[in-house]
Amino acid sequence: MNAERQGVTIVIALDGIDKLSSEQNLRWFPQVIPPRVKLLASSLEGEARNAASARGWTALDVKPLSETERRAFVAGTLERM
């Protein structure tokens, strides 16, 4: 891979891996990810998330923002525009 020789890290983001395939066991996903490739994936609770955990993927639970946090986020984003 040319990017690896150049020392570039590639980030792949997959939102909703539980929705990408009817095979939520993740058999469709490669077992080994190259060293300079980072994977960020989201999933609801269930088979896909369990399969990811079984592969040793690190899980991070992200809770919904409160209304106050949402308002602050939107206001901050609009201020930067």
N, C-alpha and C positions, 0 to 999 in steps of 0.2 A: 504494500500500500504506500503510495507516494506521500500521503499526509504523515504517516508514521515516520518515514525517513526524514521528513522535514521537522519533526518534533511537534507537530500540530495535534492537539487533542480535539476529538470530535465528540459532540454531545448530541445524543438522539433522545428526543422527548416523545413519548407515546402516551397520549391521554386516553384513559378508558380501555386498558388492555382487556378488561372483562367484556368489552363490546366489540373488539376487533375480529374475533373468530368464535365460531360455535365450540371450538376446542379450547376451553378455558384452562386446560391442563398445561398450556404453553408448549406443547410438543412442537408446534410450528416455529418456535423461536430458537435460535442457535443456543446450544449448551455453553459454548465458550465465546466470550466477548473479547476482542483484541485489547491489549493493554492500554492503548491510548484512546479507546472509545469508552465514553461514559454514558450510561443509560439512566434516564429519568422517566419513570412510568407511574401512571396513576391507575387505581382500580378501586371499585367498591369492595366491601367485604364479600368473600365467597371463594369459589374454586380457583380463579385466576390469582387472587392474592395469596391463597394458601400455596399454590404451585410456585409462586415467586419466592415465598418464604422458604419453601423446601429446597430451592436452588441456592439459598444463602443470601438472597438479596436483602439489603437493609430496608426496613420499613420505617416510615415516619408518618405518624397520624397527624393529619392537618384538620383542625376543627374549623367550622364556619366562623366568620367574623361576626361580632356582635353588631347591632345597629350603629352604635357609637363608633366602632372601628371602621365600619363601611363608610360612614359619613366622613370620617377623618381621611380615609384613603382616597375617596372621590375628591374631596376638597384639595388635598395635597397634590393629586394628579392634575387637577384643573389649574392650580396655581403655577405649575411648571410649564403649562402650554402657552 
